[in-house]
Amino acid sequence: WCCLDCLAGRAFCSHCCHKEHLRHPLHRVEFWNGTHFISAWLRELHVRLYLGHEGLQC
């Protein structure tokens, strides 16, 4: 995984990309398919944004 919005376009494994983007849910990411990067959504990494309840799920 690669983030287009993080400094220097760092590459992440899926676990680290998820963890790093819990507080940045609007960043744009791509994943490597073996030959090139493809646009993706953070929801594919199960990043969720919970509004209210101090950021906790209802």
C-alpha distance matrix in Angstrom:
0.0 3.8 6.8 9.9 12.3 11.7 14.0 13.3 9.8 8.5 5.5 5.0 5.9 6.3 9.6 9.1 6.7 9.6 12.2 11.4 11.5 14.6 16.7 14.7 14.5 15.1 12.1 10.5 6.8 5.6 4.3 6.3 9.6 11.5 13.0 11.0 8.2 9.4 9.7 9.1 10.7 10.0 12.9 11.0 9.8 13.5 13.5 17.1 19.5 23.0 25.8 28.9 29.8 28.2 24.7 25.6 25.6 29.1
3.8 0.0 3.8 6.5 9.1 8.7 10.7 9.9 6.2 5.8 4.4 6.1 8.7 9.5 12.3 10.7 8.0 11.2 13.3 11.4 11.3 14.9 16.1 13.6 14.0 13.8 10.3 8.6 5.6 5.2 6.1 8.0 11.6 13.3 13.9 11.2 8.1 9.6 9.4 9.7 11.3 10.9 14.4 13.2 12.2 15.7 14.8 18.2 19.9 23.5 25.9 29.0 30.3 28.4 25.1 26.5 26.8 30.4
6.8 3.8 0.0 3.8 5.5 5.6 8.5 8.8 5.4 6.3 6.9 8.2 11.1 11.3 13.4 11.4 8.2 10.9 12.7 10.1 9.3 13.0 13.5 10.5 11.2 10.6 6.9 5.9 4.4 6.4 8.8 11.3 14.8 16.8 17.1 14.1 10.6 11.3 9.8 9.9 10.5 9.8 13.6 13.5 12.5 15.3 13.6 16.6 17.6 21.3 23.3 26.5 28.0 26.0 22.8 24.6 25.2 28.7
9.9 6.5 3.8 0.0 3.8 5.9 8.1 8.4 5.4 8.2 9.7 11.7 14.7 14.9 17.2 15.2 11.9 14.4 16.1 13.3 12.0 15.5 15.4 11.9 12.6 10.8 7.2 5.5 5.8 7.6 10.8 13.0 16.3 18.3 17.8 14.3 11.0 11.5 9.7 10.9 11.7 11.9 15.6 15.8 15.5 18.1 16.2 18.7 19.3 23.0 24.5 27.7 29.7 27.7 24.6 26.8 27.4 30.7
12.3 9.1 5.5 3.8 0.0 3.8 6.5 8.4 6.8 9.2 11.5 13.0 16.2 16.2 17.8 15.3 12.2 14.3 15.3 12.0 10.6 13.9 12.9 9.5 10.9 9.1 5.7 6.2 7.9 10.7 13.8 16.4 19.7 21.7 21.5 18.1 14.7 15.0 12.7 13.2 13.0 12.4 16.1 17.1 16.3 18.4 15.8 17.8 17.7 21.3 22.4 25.4 27.4 25.2 22.4 25.0 26.0 29.3
11.7 8.7 5.6 5.9 3.8 0.0 3.8 6.3 5.5 6.7 9.6 10.9 14.4 15.1 16.1 13.1 10.7 13.2 13.5 9.9 9.6 13.1 12.1 9.5 11.8 11.1 7.7 8.9 9.4 11.9 14.3 16.6 20.2 21.8 22.0 18.9 15.7 16.7 14.9 15.0 14.8 13.5 17.2 17.9 16.4 18.5 16.0 18.3 18.4 21.8 23.2 25.9 27.4 24.9 22.2 24.7 26.0 29.5
14.0 10.7 8.5 8.1 6.5 3.8 0.0 3.8 5.5 6.9 10.6 12.6 16.4 17.7 18.6 15.3 13.5 16.4 16.2 12.5 13.0 16.4 15.1 12.8 15.4 14.6 11.3 12.3 12.6 14.6 16.8 18.4 22.1 23.2 23.1 20.1 17.4 18.9 17.6 18.2 18.4 17.2 20.9 21.5 19.9 22.1 19.6 22.0 21.9 25.2 26.4 29.0 30.4 27.6 25.2 27.8 29.4 32.9
13.3 9.9 8.8 8.4 8.4 6.3 3.8 0.0 3.8 5.5 9.1 12.1 15.8 17.8 19.1 15.9 14.3 17.7 17.9 14.5 15.3 18.9 18.2 15.7 18.0 17.1 13.5 13.5 13.0 14.0 15.8 16.6 20.4 21.0 20.5 17.8 15.6 17.8 17.2 18.3 19.3 18.5 22.3 22.2 20.7 23.5 21.4 24.2 24.6 28.0 29.5 32.2 33.6 30.9 28.3 30.6 32.0 35.6
9.8 6.2 5.4 5.4 6.8 5.5 5.5 3.8 0.0 3.8 6.6 9.6 13.2 14.8 16.7 14.0 11.8 15.2 16.1 13.0 13.3 17.1 16.9 14.2 15.8 15.0 11.2 10.4 9.4 10.2 12.0 13.1 16.8 17.8 17.5 14.6 12.0 14.1 13.5 14.6 15.8 15.2 19.0 18.7 17.5 20.5 18.7 21.7 22.4 26.0 27.8 30.7 32.2 29.8 26.9 29.0 30.0 33.5
8.5 5.8 6.3 8.2 9.2 6.7 6.9 5.5 3.8 0.0 3.8 6.6 10.3 12.5 13.9 11.0 9.6 13.3 13.8 11.0 12.3 15.9 16.3 14.3 16.1 16.1 12.4 12.1 10.3 10.9 11.7 12.6 16.5 17.2 17.6 15.2 12.9 15.1 14.9 15.4 16.3 15.1 18.8 18.1 16.3 19.4 17.8 21.1 22.2 25.7 27.7 30.5 31.5 29.1 26.1 27.9 29.0 32.7
5.5 4.4 6.9 9.7 11.5 9.6 10.6 9.1 6.6 3.8 0.0 3.8 7.1 9.6 11.6 9.4 8.2 12.0 13.1 11.2 12.5 16.0 17.2 15.4 16.6 17.0 13.5 12.6 9.7 9.4 9.0 9.6 13.3 13.9 14.9 13.0 10.9 13.2 13.7 13.8 15.2 14.1 17.4 16.1 14.3 17.7 16.9 20.4 22.2 25.6 28.1 31.0 31.8 29.6 26.5 27.8 28.5 32.2
5.0 6.1 8.2 11.7 13.0 10.9 12.6 12.1 9.6 6.6 3.8 0.0 3.8 6.3 7.8 5.7 5.2 8.9 10.0 8.9 10.6 13.7 15.5 14.4 15.3 16.5 13.5 13.1 10.1 10.2 9.2 10.3 13.7 14.7 16.5 14.9 12.6 14.3 14.5 13.6 14.4 12.5 15.5 14.1 11.6 14.9 14.4 18.1 20.2 23.4 26.2 28.9 29.4 27.3 24.1 25.0 25.6 29.4
5.9 8.7 11.1 14.7 16.2 14.4 16.4 15.8 13.2 10.3 7.1 3.8 0.0 3.8 5.6 5.4 6.0 8.6 10.0 10.4 12.1 14.5 17.0 16.3 16.7 18.4 15.8 15.3 11.9 11.5 9.4 10.2 12.8 13.8 16.3 15.5 13.5 14.8 15.4 14.0 14.7 12.9 15.0 13.0 10.4 13.7 14.1 17.9 20.5 23.5 26.7 29.3 29.5 27.7 24.4 24.7 25.0 28.7
6.3 9.5 11.3 14.9 16.2 15.1 17.7 17.8 14.8 12.5 9.6 6.3 3.8 0.0 3.8 5.6 5.1 6.1 8.6 9.9 10.6 12.4 15.5 14.9 14.5 16.5 14.5 14.1 10.9 10.8 8.9 10.7 12.8 14.7 17.3 16.2 13.9 14.1 14.2 12.0 12.1 10.0 11.6 9.5 6.7 10.0 10.8 14.6 17.6 20.5 23.8 26.5 26.8 25.3 21.8 21.9 21.8 25.4
9.6 12.3 13.4 17.2 17.8 16.1 18.6 19.1 16.7 13.9 11.6 7.8 5.6 3.8 0.0 3.8 5.5 5.3 6.3 8.6 10.1 11.1 14.3 14.7 14.7 17.4 15.8 16.2 13.5 14.2 12.7 14.5 16.6 18.2 21.0 20.0 17.5 17.9 17.6 15.1 14.5 11.6 12.8 11.5 8.0 10.0 10.6 14.1 17.0 19.4 22.8 25.1 24.9 23.3 20.0 19.9 20.1 23.7
9.1 10.7 11.4 15.2 15.3 13.1 15.3 15.9 14.0 11.0 9.4 5.7 5.4 5.6 3.8 0.0 3.8 5.4 5.0 5.9 8.4 10.2 12.7 12.9 13.8 16.3 14.2 15.0 12.7 13.8 12.9 14.7 17.5 18.9 21.3 19.9 17.3 18.1 17.6 15.6 15.0 12.1 14.2 13.4 9.9 12.1 11.5 15.0 17.1 19.8 22.8 25.1 25.1 23.0 19.9 20.4 21.2 25.0
6.7 8.0 8.2 11.9 12.2 10.7 13.5 14.3 11.8 9.6 8.2 5.2 6.0 5.1 5.5 3.8 0.0 3.8 5.5 5.2 6.1 8.7 11.1 10.4 10.9 12.9 10.7 11.3 9.0 10.5 10.3 12.8 15.8 17.7 19.6 17.7 14.7 15.1 14.2 12.1 11.5 8.7 11.3 10.8 7.8 10.4 9.3 13.0 15.1 18.2 21.1 23.8 24.2 22.3 19.0 19.9 20.4 24.2
9.6 11.2 10.9 14.4 14.3 13.2 16.4 17.7 15.2 13.3 12.0 8.9 8.6 6.1 5.3 5.4 3.8 0.0 3.8 5.6 5.4 6.3 9.7 9.7 9.5 12.4 11.3 12.4 10.6 12.5 12.4 15.3 17.7 20.0 22.2 20.3 17.2 16.8 15.5 12.7 11.0 7.5 9.2 9.3 5.7 7.2 6.1 9.7 12.1 15.0 18.1 20.7 21.0 19.4 15.9 16.4 16.8 20.5
12.2 13.3 12.7 16.1 15.3 13.5 16.2 17.9 16.1 13.8 13.1 10.0 10.0 8.6 6.3 5.0 5.5 3.8 0.0 3.8 5.6 5.7 8.5 9.8 10.7 13.9 12.9 14.7 13.4 15.6 15.6 18.2 20.8 22.8 25.0 23.2 20.2 20.2 18.8 16.2 14.5 10.8 12.5 13.0 9.4 10.0 8.4 11.2 12.9 15.2 18.2 20.2 20.1 18.0 14.9 15.5 16.6 20.5
11.4 11.4 10.1 13.3 12.0 9.9 12.5 14.5 13.0 11.0 11.2 8.9 10.4 9.9 8.6 5.9 5.2 5.6 3.8 0.0 3.8 5.9 7.2 7.6 9.6 12.1 10.5 12.7 11.8 14.3 15.0 17.7 20.8 22.7 24.4 22.2 19.0 19.3 17.7 15.7 14.2 10.9 13.4 14.2 11.0 12.2 9.8 12.5 13.5 16.3 18.7 20.9 21.3 18.8 15.9 17.3 18.8 22.6
11.5 11.3 9.3 12.0 10.6 9.6 13.0 15.3 13.3 12.3 12.5 10.6 12.1 10.6 10.1 8.4 6.1 5.4 5.6 3.8 0.0 3.8 5.2 4.6 5.8 8.5 7.5 10.0 9.8 13.0 14.3 17.5 20.4 22.8 24.3 21.8 18.2 17.9 15.7 13.4 11.3 8.0 10.5 12.1 9.5 10.3 7.2 9.6 10.4 13.5 15.9 18.5 19.4 17.2 14.0 15.7 16.9 20.5
14.6 14.9 13.0 15.5 13.9 13.1 16.4 18.9 17.1 15.9 16.0 13.7 14.5 12.4 11.1 10.2 8.7 6.3 5.7 5.9 3.8 0.0 3.8 5.6 6.0 9.7 10.1 12.8 13.0 16.1 17.2 20.5 23.0 25.6 27.4 25.0 21.5 20.7 18.4 15.6 12.9 9.2 10.6 12.7 10.1 9.4 6.0 7.3 7.8 10.4 12.9 15.3 15.8 13.7 10.4 12.0 13.3 17.0
16.7 16.1 13.5 15.4 12.9 12.1 15.1 18.2 16.9 16.3 17.2 15.5 17.0 15.5 14.3 12.7 11.1 9.7 8.5 7.2 5.2 3.8 0.0 3.8 6.0 8.9 9.6 13.1 14.1 17.6 19.3 22.6 25.4 28.0 29.3 26.6 23.0 22.4 19.8 17.5 14.8 11.5 13.2 15.8 13.5 12.9 9.2 9.7 8.6 10.9 12.4 14.5 15.5 12.9 10.2 12.8 14.7 18.2
14.7 13.6 10.5 11.9 9.5 9.5 12.8 15.7 14.2 14.3 15.4 14.4 16.3 14.9 14.7 12.9 10.4 9.7 9.8 7.6 4.6 5.6 3.8 0.0 3.8 5.6 5.9 9.5 11.0 14.7 16.9 20.3 23.2 25.8 26.8 23.9 20.2 19.5 16.6 14.8 12.2 9.6 12.0 14.5 12.8 12.9 9.3 10.2 9.3 12.5 13.8 16.5 18.1 15.8 13.0 15.6 17.0 20.3
14.5 14.0 11.2 12.6 10.9 11.8 15.4 18.0 15.8 16.1 16.6 15.3 16.7 14.5 14.7 13.8 10.9 9.5 10.7 9.6 5.8 6.0 6.0 3.8 0.0 3.8 5.7 8.5 10.1 13.7 15.9 19.6 22.0 25.0 26.1 23.2 19.4 18.0 14.9 12.5 9.4 6.9 8.8 11.7 10.7 10.4 6.9 7.4 6.8 10.4 12.1 15.4 17.2 15.7 12.4 14.7 15.3 18.4
15.1 13.8 10.6 10.8 9.1 11.1 14.6 17.1 15.0 16.1 17.0 16.5 18.4 16.5 17.4 16.3 12.9 12.4 13.9 12.1 8.5 9.7 8.9 5.6 3.8 0.0 3.8 6.5 9.4 13.0 15.9 19.5 22.0 25.0 25.5 22.3 18.5 17.0 13.5 11.9 9.3 8.2 10.4 13.2 13.0 13.2 10.1 10.5 9.6 13.1 14.0 17.4 19.8 18.4 15.4 17.9 18.4 21.2
12.1 10.3 6.9 7.2 5.7 7.7 11.3 13.5 11.2 12.4 13.5 13.5 15.8 14.5 15.8 14.2 10.7 11.3 12.9 10.5 7.5 10.1 9.6 5.9 5.7 3.8 0.0 3.8 6.5 10.2 13.3 16.7 19.5 22.2 22.6 19.3 15.5 14.6 11.5 10.5 8.9 7.9 11.1 12.9 12.5 13.7 10.9 12.5 12.4 16.0 17.4 20.6 22.7 21.0 17.9 20.3 20.9 24.0
10.5 8.6 5.9 5.5 6.2 8.9 12.3 13.5 10.4 12.1 12.6 13.1 15.3 14.1 16.2 15.0 11.3 12.4 14.7 12.7 10.0 12.8 13.1 9.5 8.5 6.5 3.8 0.0 3.8 7.1 10.6 13.9 16.5 19.4 19.4 16.0 12.2 11.0 7.9 7.5 7.0 7.6 10.9 11.9 12.2 14.2 12.2 14.2 14.7 18.5 20.1 23.5 25.7 24.2 20.9 23.0 23.1 26.2
6.8 5.6 4.4 5.8 7.9 9.4 12.6 13.0 9.4 10.3 9.7 10.1 11.9 10.9 13.5 12.7 9.0 10.6 13.4 11.8 9.8 13.0 14.1 11.0 10.1 9.4 6.5 3.8 0.0 3.8 6.9 10.3 13.0 15.8 16.3 13.1 9.3 8.5 6.2 5.7 6.4 6.8 10.3 10.1 10.2 12.9 11.7 14.5 16.0 19.8 21.9 25.3 27.0 25.6 22.1 23.7 23.7 26.9
5.6 5.2 6.4 7.6 10.7 11.9 14.6 14.0 10.2 10.9 9.4 10.2 11.5 10.8 14.2 13.8 10.5 12.5 15.6 14.3 13.0 16.1 17.6 14.7 13.7 13.0 10.2 7.1 3.8 0.0 3.8 6.9 9.4 12.3 12.6 9.5 5.7 5.1 4.3 5.0 7.7 9.0 12.0 10.5 11.1 14.4 14.1 17.2 19.1 22.8 25.1 28.6 30.2 28.9 25.3 26.6 26.3 29.5
4.3 6.1 8.8 10.8 13.8 14.3 16.8 15.8 12.0 11.7 9.0 9.2 9.4 8.9 12.7 12.9 10.3 12.4 15.6 15.0 14.3 17.2 19.3 16.9 15.9 15.9 13.3 10.6 6.9 3.8 0.0 3.8 6.3 9.2 10.3 8.2 5.2 5.4 6.7 6.6 9.5 10.3 12.7 10.2 10.6 14.2 14.8 18.2 20.6 24.2 26.9 30.3 31.5 30.3 26.7 27.5 27.0 30.2
6.3 8.0 11.3 13.0 16.4 16.6 18.4 16.6 13.1 12.6 9.6 10.3 10.2 10.7 14.5 14.7 12.8 15.3 18.2 17.7 17.5 20.5 22.6 20.3 19.6 19.5 16.7 13.9 10.3 6.9 3.8 0.0 3.8 5.6 6.9 5.6 4.4 6.4 9.2 10.0 13.1 14.1 16.3 13.5 13.7 17.4 18.3 21.7 24.3 27.9 30.6 34.0 35.1 33.8 30.2 30.9 30.4 33.7
9.6 11.6 14.8 16.3 19.7 20.2 22.1 20.4 16.8 16.5 13.3 13.7 12.8 12.8 16.6 17.5 15.8 17.7 20.8 20.8 20.4 23.0 25.4 23.2 22.0 22.0 19.5 16.5 13.0 9.4 6.3 3.8 0.0 3.8 5.7 5.8 6.3 7.0 10.4 11.1 14.4 15.9 17.3 14.1 15.0 18.6 20.0 23.3 26.2 29.6 32.5 35.8 36.9 36.0 32.3 32.7 31.8 34.9
11.5 13.3 16.8 18.3 21.7 21.8 23.2 21.0 17.8 17.2 13.9 14.7 13.8 14.7 18.2 18.9 17.7 20.0 22.8 22.7 22.8 25.6 28.0 25.8 25.0 25.0 22.2 19.4 15.8 12.3 9.2 5.6 3.8 0.0 3.8 6.1 8.1 10.1 13.6 14.7 18.0 19.2 20.8 17.5 18.0 21.7 23.1 26.5 29.4 32.8 35.7 39.1 40.0 38.9 35.2 35.6 34.8 38.0
13.0 13.9 17.1 17.8 21.5 22.0 23.1 20.5 17.5 17.6 14.9 16.5 16.3 17.3 21.0 21.3 19.6 22.2 25.0 24.4 24.3 27.4 29.3 26.8 26.1 25.5 22.6 19.4 16.3 12.6 10.3 6.9 5.7 3.8 0.0 3.8 7.3 9.6 13.3 15.3 18.9 20.5 22.5 19.5 20.3 23.9 25.0 28.3 30.9 34.5 37.2 40.6 41.8 40.7 37.0 37.7 37.0 40.2
11.0 11.2 14.1 14.3 18.1 18.9 20.1 17.8 14.6 15.2 13.0 14.9 15.5 16.2 20.0 19.9 17.7 20.3 23.2 22.2 21.8 25.0 26.6 23.9 23.2 22.3 19.3 16.0 13.1 9.5 8.2 5.6 5.8 6.1 3.8 0.0 3.8 6.6 10.1 12.6 16.2 18.0 20.3 17.7 18.6 22.2 22.9 26.1 28.3 32.0 34.5 38.0 39.4 38.2 34.6 35.5 35.0 38.2
8.2 8.1 10.6 11.0 14.7 15.7 17.4 15.6 12.0 12.9 10.9 12.6 13.5 13.9 17.5 17.3 14.7 17.2 20.2 19.0 18.2 21.5 23.0 20.2 19.4 18.5 15.5 12.2 9.3 5.7 5.2 4.4 6.3 8.1 7.3 3.8 0.0 3.8 6.8 9.2 12.7 14.4 16.9 14.7 15.6 19.1 19.4 22.6 24.7 28.4 30.8 34.3 35.8 34.5 30.9 32.1 31.6 34.8
9.4 9.6 11.3 11.5 15.0 16.7 18.9 17.8 14.1 15.1 13.2 14.3 14.8 14.1 17.9 18.1 15.1 16.8 20.2 19.3 17.9 20.7 22.4 19.5 18.0 17.0 14.6 11.0 8.5 5.1 5.4 6.4 7.0 10.1 9.6 6.6 3.8 0.0 3.8 6.3 10.1 12.6 14.6 12.5 14.2 17.4 17.9 20.7 22.8 26.4 28.7 32.4 34.1 33.2 29.5 30.5 29.7 32.7
9.7 9.4 9.8 9.7 12.7 14.9 17.6 17.2 13.5 14.9 13.7 14.5 15.4 14.2 17.6 17.6 14.2 15.5 18.8 17.7 15.7 18.4 19.8 16.6 14.9 13.5 11.5 7.9 6.2 4.3 6.7 9.2 10.4 13.6 13.3 10.1 6.8 3.8 0.0 3.8 7.2 10.0 12.2 11.0 12.8 15.6 15.6 18.0 19.7 23.4 25.5 29.1 31.1 30.2 26.6 27.9 27.1 30.0
9.1 9.7 9.9 10.9 13.2 15.0 18.2 18.3 14.6 15.4 13.8 13.6 14.0 12.0 15.1 15.6 12.1 12.7 16.2 15.7 13.4 15.6 17.5 14.8 12.5 11.9 10.5 7.5 5.7 5.0 6.6 10.0 11.1 14.7 15.3 12.6 9.2 6.3 3.8 0.0 3.8 6.7 8.5 7.2 9.4 11.9 12.1 14.5 16.6 20.2 22.5 26.2 27.9 27.2 23.5 24.5 23.6 26.5
10.7 11.3 10.5 11.7 13.0 14.8 18.4 19.3 15.8 16.3 15.2 14.4 14.7 12.1 14.5 15.0 11.5 11.0 14.5 14.2 11.3 12.9 14.8 12.2 9.4 9.3 8.9 7.0 6.4 7.7 9.5 13.1 14.4 18.0 18.9 16.2 12.7 10.1 7.2 3.8 0.0 3.8 5.2 5.6 7.7 9.3 9.0 11.0 12.9 16.5 18.8 22.4 24.2 23.7 20.0 21.0 20.0 22.8
10.0 10.9 9.8 11.9 12.4 13.5 17.2 18.5 15.2 15.1 14.1 12.5 12.9 10.0 11.6 12.1 8.7 7.5 10.8 10.9 8.0 9.2 11.5 9.6 6.9 8.2 7.9 7.6 6.8 9.0 10.3 14.1 15.9 19.2 20.5 18.0 14.4 12.6 10.0 6.7 3.8 0.0 3.8 5.2 5.3 6.7 5.6 8.2 10.4 14.0 16.7 20.1 21.5 20.7 17.0 17.9 17.3 20.5
12.9 14.4 13.6 15.6 16.1 17.2 20.9 22.3 19.0 18.8 17.4 15.5 15.0 11.6 12.8 14.2 11.3 9.2 12.5 13.4 10.5 10.6 13.2 12.0 8.8 10.4 11.1 10.9 10.3 12.0 12.7 16.3 17.3 20.8 22.5 20.3 16.9 14.6 12.2 8.5 5.2 3.8 0.0 3.8 5.2 4.6 5.0 6.6 9.5 12.6 15.5 19.0 20.3 20.1 16.3 16.6 15.3 18.1
11.0 13.2 13.5 15.8 17.1 17.9 21.5 22.2 18.7 18.1 16.1 14.1 13.0 9.5 11.5 13.4 10.8 9.3 13.0 14.2 12.1 12.7 15.8 14.5 11.7 13.2 12.9 11.9 10.1 10.5 10.2 13.5 14.1 17.5 19.5 17.7 14.7 12.5 11.0 7.2 5.6 5.2 3.8 0.0 3.8 5.4 7.4 9.9 13.1 16.1 19.2 22.5 23.5 23.3 19.5 19.5 18.0 20.9
9.8 12.2 12.5 15.5 16.3 16.4 19.9 20.7 17.5 16.3 14.3 11.6 10.4 6.7 8.0 9.9 7.8 5.7 9.4 11.0 9.5 10.1 13.5 12.8 10.7 13.0 12.5 12.2 10.2 11.1 10.6 13.7 15.0 18.0 20.3 18.6 15.6 14.2 12.8 9.4 7.7 5.3 5.2 3.8 0.0 3.8 5.6 8.9 12.3 15.2 18.6 21.6 22.2 21.5 17.8 17.7 16.8 20.1
13.5 15.7 15.3 18.1 18.4 18.5 22.1 23.5 20.5 19.4 17.7 14.9 13.7 10.0 10.0 12.1 10.4 7.2 10.0 12.2 10.3 9.4 12.9 12.9 10.4 13.2 13.7 14.2 12.9 14.4 14.2 17.4 18.6 21.7 23.9 22.2 19.1 17.4 15.6 11.9 9.3 6.7 4.6 5.4 3.8 0.0 3.8 6.1 9.8 12.2 15.7 18.6 19.0 18.7 15.0 14.5 13.2 16.4
13.5 14.8 13.6 16.2 15.8 16.0 19.6 21.4 18.7 17.8 16.9 14.4 14.1 10.8 10.6 11.5 9.3 6.1 8.4 9.8 7.2 6.0 9.2 9.3 6.9 10.1 10.9 12.2 11.7 14.1 14.8 18.3 20.0 23.1 25.0 22.9 19.4 17.9 15.6 12.1 9.0 5.6 5.0 7.4 5.6 3.8 0.0 3.8 6.9 9.9 13.2 16.2 16.9 16.1 12.4 12.8 12.3 15.7
17.1 18.2 16.6 18.7 17.8 18.3 22.0 24.2 21.7 21.1 20.4 18.1 17.9 14.6 14.1 15.0 13.0 9.7 11.2 12.5 9.6 7.3 9.7 10.2 7.4 10.5 12.5 14.2 14.5 17.2 18.2 21.7 23.3 26.5 28.3 26.1 22.6 20.7 18.0 14.5 11.0 8.2 6.6 9.9 8.9 6.1 3.8 0.0 3.8 6.3 9.7 12.8 13.7 13.5 9.7 10.1 9.2 12.4
19.5 19.9 17.6 19.3 17.7 18.4 21.9 24.6 22.4 22.2 22.2 20.2 20.5 17.6 17.0 17.1 15.1 12.1 12.9 13.5 10.4 7.8 8.6 9.3 6.8 9.6 12.4 14.7 16.0 19.1 20.6 24.3 26.2 29.4 30.9 28.3 24.7 22.8 19.7 16.6 12.9 10.4 9.5 13.1 12.3 9.8 6.9 3.8 0.0 3.8 6.4 9.7 11.4 11.0 7.4 8.9 8.8 11.7
23.0 23.5 21.3 23.0 21.3 21.8 25.2 28.0 26.0 25.7 25.6 23.4 23.5 20.5 19.4 19.8 18.2 15.0 15.2 16.3 13.5 10.4 10.9 12.5 10.4 13.1 16.0 18.5 19.8 22.8 24.2 27.9 29.6 32.8 34.5 32.0 28.4 26.4 23.4 20.2 16.5 14.0 12.6 16.1 15.2 12.2 9.9 6.3 3.8 0.0 3.8 6.5 7.8 8.2 5.1 6.1 5.9 8.3
25.8 25.9 23.3 24.5 22.4 23.2 26.4 29.5 27.8 27.7 28.1 26.2 26.7 23.8 22.8 22.8 21.1 18.1 18.2 18.7 15.9 12.9 12.4 13.8 12.1 14.0 17.4 20.1 21.9 25.1 26.9 30.6 32.5 35.7 37.2 34.5 30.8 28.7 25.5 22.5 18.8 16.7 15.5 19.2 18.6 15.7 13.2 9.7 6.4 3.8 0.0 3.8 6.8 7.5 5.8 7.8 8.3 9.3
28.9 29.0 26.5 27.7 25.4 25.9 29.0 32.2 30.7 30.5 31.0 28.9 29.3 26.5 25.1 25.1 23.8 20.7 20.2 20.9 18.5 15.3 14.5 16.5 15.4 17.4 20.6 23.5 25.3 28.6 30.3 34.0 35.8 39.1 40.6 38.0 34.3 32.4 29.1 26.2 22.4 20.1 19.0 22.5 21.6 18.6 16.2 12.8 9.7 6.5 3.8 0.0 3.8 5.3 5.8 7.3 8.5 8.6
29.8 30.3 28.0 29.7 27.4 27.4 30.4 33.6 32.2 31.5 31.8 29.4 29.5 26.8 24.9 25.1 24.2 21.0 20.1 21.3 19.4 15.8 15.5 18.1 17.2 19.8 22.7 25.7 27.0 30.2 31.5 35.1 36.9 40.0 41.8 39.4 35.8 34.1 31.1 27.9 24.2 21.5 20.3 23.5 22.2 19.0 16.9 13.7 11.4 7.8 6.8 3.8 0.0 3.8 5.4 5.4 7.2 7.1
28.2 28.4 26.0 27.7 25.2 24.9 27.6 30.9 29.8 29.1 29.6 27.3 27.7 25.3 23.3 23.0 22.3 19.4 18.0 18.8 17.2 13.7 12.9 15.8 15.7 18.4 21.0 24.2 25.6 28.9 30.3 33.8 36.0 38.9 40.7 38.2 34.5 33.2 30.2 27.2 23.7 20.7 20.1 23.3 21.5 18.7 16.1 13.5 11.0 8.2 7.5 5.3 3.8 0.0 3.8 5.6 8.8 10.1
24.7 25.1 22.8 24.6 22.4 22.2 25.2 28.3 26.9 26.1 26.5 24.1 24.4 21.8 20.0 19.9 19.0 15.9 14.9 15.9 14.0 10.4 10.2 13.0 12.4 15.4 17.9 20.9 22.1 25.3 26.7 30.2 32.3 35.2 37.0 34.6 30.9 29.5 26.6 23.5 20.0 17.0 16.3 19.5 17.8 15.0 12.4 9.7 7.4 5.1 5.8 5.8 5.4 3.8 0.0 3.8 6.7 9.2
25.6 26.5 24.6 26.8 25.0 24.7 27.8 30.6 29.0 27.9 27.8 25.0 24.7 21.9 19.9 20.4 19.9 16.4 15.5 17.3 15.7 12.0 12.8 15.6 14.7 17.9 20.3 23.0 23.7 26.6 27.5 30.9 32.7 35.6 37.7 35.5 32.1 30.5 27.9 24.5 21.0 17.9 16.6 19.5 17.7 14.5 12.8 10.1 8.9 6.1 7.8 7.3 5.4 5.6 3.8 0.0 3.8 6.5
25.6 26.8 25.2 27.4 26.0 26.0 29.4 32.0 30.0 29.0 28.5 25.6 25.0 21.8 20.1 21.2 20.4 16.8 16.6 18.8 16.9 13.3 14.7 17.0 15.3 18.4 20.9 23.1 23.7 26.3 27.0 30.4 31.8 34.8 37.0 35.0 31.6 29.7 27.1 23.6 20.0 17.3 15.3 18.0 16.8 13.2 12.3 9.2 8.8 5.9 8.3 8.5 7.2 8.8 6.7 3.8 0.0 3.8
29.1 30.4 28.7 30.7 29.3 29.5 32.9 35.6 33.5 32.7 32.2 29.4 28.7 25.4 23.7 25.0 24.2 20.5 20.5 22.6 20.5 17.0 18.2 20.3 18.4 21.2 24.0 26.2 26.9 29.5 30.2 33.7 34.9 38.0 40.2 38.2 34.8 32.7 30.0 26.5 22.8 20.5 18.1 20.9 20.1 16.4 15.7 12.4 11.7 8.3 9.3 8.6 7.1 10.1 9.2 6.5 3.8 0.0
